[in-house]
Amino acid sequence: MLELLAPAGSMEALRAAVQNGADAVYLGCGAFNARQSAQNFTPQTLMEAVKYCHVRGVAVHLTLNTLVSDREESQVCDLIRHAALSGVDAFIVQDLGVVELCRRIAPGVPVHGSTQMTVHSLAGVRLCAAWGMTRVVLSRELNRDEIAYICQNSPIEIEVFAHGALCMGYSGQCYLSAAIGGRSGNRGRCAQPCRQSYGYGRWENRYPLSLKDNCLIRELKALEAMGVASIKLEGRMKRPEYVATVTATYRKAMNEGGVTRPMMQDLTRAFNRQGFTNGYYTGRIGREMFGIREDHQEPPSWMAAVRQSYEGVENGRVDIKFIANVLADRSSLTVFDPEGRNCTVVGPRPEPARTVALTEDSLKDRLRKTGGTPFNCVEVETVVEPGYTLAAAAINAMRRDVLNQLTALRARRESTPINKPVKVPHYPGPKGAPEITAQVTTREQLTPSLLRLNLGALYVPLHILAGDPGLCRDLASRLPLVAVLPRIVHDDELPRIAAALRAVKALGVREALVGNLGLLIPVREAGLGIRGDFGLNIYNSRAVNLLREMEFKSACLSFEMTLPQIRDVSKGIPCEIISYGRLPLMVTENCLFKNRTGECTCNQGGAKLVDKTGAEFPVIKDGASCRSVLLNGKKLFWLDRQDDLAKLGIWAERLYFTTENPREVDGVIRAFRDHTPFDPGACTRGLYLRGVE
Ligand SMILES: [Zn+2]
């Protein structure tokens, strides 16, 4: 059975979801969830929410899907404990450190890998399974064949987004909001800059980053046949009326197996951005996927009608069975729920009937009146002694009492083991000036002066190394050469990547830089050492320690961390930060070039988006793929502050070259040597000083 998983940004939205047929809801509590601007739940209302849901047969998934700093760890531990004791049915997690905390503190509560983990391949799913997760929420960019392939081979459950807003960038890999205004998408504060207007080259009031809302309502049978466990409706920030409409419509489609025009009209009325798209699912990527929100007012009468589906009503979702005995000397009523729980009440002693005796039919009719309760009576067995009677009020009271008992029983929390988290040992990291590492995007950037630097690592894209064996062999013999893998590699691309890894290994490459969980197993199978890149979003000591346990050679810390956080994080393996370069703010499945002109001109370079303020965002691609990487126009610059970096305990600082030509590369090396002062016109300190919300 496909699970229908609905959003609950508030108690009202929760009721809207439950009363309209959700099998499960997901919600946030306190500070650690990806929708900080939703109303969300407090520890107290979380407990009420879980009871409300469990009584009605609905599971509760708690979103814990943000990156968590070391200082926040004790708070997140409290929340994990409280949520487990409140009876939540699963945690949805992004941060690798938080995965470990959940597994350790509350081993009885399943952990689901959030879409913020950017898992988009079978190898990524397998890794999550190995870490004890029982479900993964796949990246939204996968097509139906890819989803089916993963489902067929996955050892754990797969959840996919079926309806609602789509992010332009792969979730978990978007730093646009953080870079523009310090509001991190990875910390639940996304300000949705992708909904703003941009132009190509100069501002044009176009919307190249605003996708229509996803809608897979016509694909539910196919998704179920593939073995998808759960379909997720997006919308924790949306109104309860929206949640009610979308949940009810999807429930109807699942129950009736079809989609009618009025159902589509309801979805459209609830919310749309110039219609809907299923482009990722069908694999038809392109301009038709894009749209913006147009002003429109829902008719108040329609909104009121929607509210009637959940305000002050009980839609009797839980099927129950009664067994009633009205005998000469006693009466009793027992209720059974679908899970086999049962409760019994004893009623008053029946009296001999003076006029009309109680019949089985009239007793059944009375017991079936469960309206206004969470229960729906589907079966009544009765034994009635002929010639006796029991007052209607007495029967009603028995029915009420036994259902109240059942309600309390269903709301009762199962006991679950709670453990203490294990402390991460503190490793301060090396003292003194960090080594220099350099990453290039093009072959031309490998200038003689760059190669003369005493580099701790030289990161070169895998496709460049594999495509030029002479270059690869030469570099590998002279420098600590590391092959850079694309961050996004779908399953059908993996054989090519694996072959390239084998090829460069034969040419002397010993290590790879990996920014996605899905690539760990393939890199290990190729016999290469692993260095962790920023895409893994390593934000705390526990996550670094996890990489240590997996024998990573090094970790690039999240560039959303502040310098004090970087200084204080436990460095169980050599840690690196990016100190120079245009930070990648987004990686997109859609080719921004192709969406502009109709053909992919990815290789020609020079392309950029420009926002209203004139800020520029150059675009390159992810590895050799046609996926676009949106870069910050202003370069991160710390070359003048070497003294500050020397206090951090980091192994290395990385010069990250993207759009630079060879002359600019050499200029950066001179700037590094001369401690050239910071130019605020072209450069930024990034988030290392101001941090993110
Ligand atoms: Zn392209």
Boltz pocket constraint, residues with backbone or C-beta under 6 A from the ligand:
constraints:
  - pocket:
      binder: B
      contacts: [[A, 591], [A, 592], [A, 593], [A, 594], [A, 600], [A, 601], [A, 602], [A, 625], [A, 626], [A, 627]]
      max_distance: 6.0
